[in-house]
Amino acid sequence: MPRISAATIGEHRVQTQDRILRAVSRLSRDQGIDAISMTDVANEAEITRTVLYNYFPDKAALLLAFTERVTHYFIDSYERELPDRASPAERLRVFVRLQLDGLLAHPHPGPADLSAALGPDAYQRLADHVEPMQRILTDIIDSGVSSGDFQVPDLAAAARMILAVIGAERVPLLGGEVTPEEAEKIISGFVLRGLGSRSVPDGL
């Protein structure tokens, strides 16, 4: 089993945790997070199950850490790819595209399936980890309302509905029934019209 070279024990732990989460990322693309076992992760990361359990006591803890990493990646990507002086509609389309990219890169079951698999307490902690993404979406909608581009009576409700619309394309997208480009066009057009946007591009 390969050794991890690090100057300190702290660095060694960081490297090992990174190795574990990268293994989860690779496995999720092949078989989906819900089908991954702790044994699968240990084998993929080339560590023993004992070592894995020293970092993550169960699958729920592992999934929470992985979700946090994916959330940070999403936020960094969103901030990096957002055009200068982007309109609320443009920001929303970037948000939708990156959400779809995330679904393809890290396939995972829907909320109901995750809740059943993790239990209510772990699922609530999972929801807390993705809250920053929901906050970004709420801010996008709020900026559109402030500029007069969107007509929304309830920001939180609108954000929940938009996330549900994105989630509705998960199965067709992962099954190859629609391409990411087609899914983005469908979702963005539907959502922007639902928000009463005055700047829906031709073809959406």
Buried (B, 14 or more C-beta within 10 A) or exposed (E): EEEBEEEEEEEBBEEBBEBBBBBBBEBBEEEBBBEBEBEBBBBBBEBEEEBBBEBBEEBBBBBBBBBBBBBEBBBEBBEEEBEEEBBBBBBBBBBBBBBBBBBEEBBBBEBEEBBEBBEEEBBEBBBEBBEBBBEBBBBBBBBBBEEEBBEBEEBEEBBBBBBEBBEBBBEBBBEEEBEBEEBBBBBBBBBBEBBBBEEBEEEB
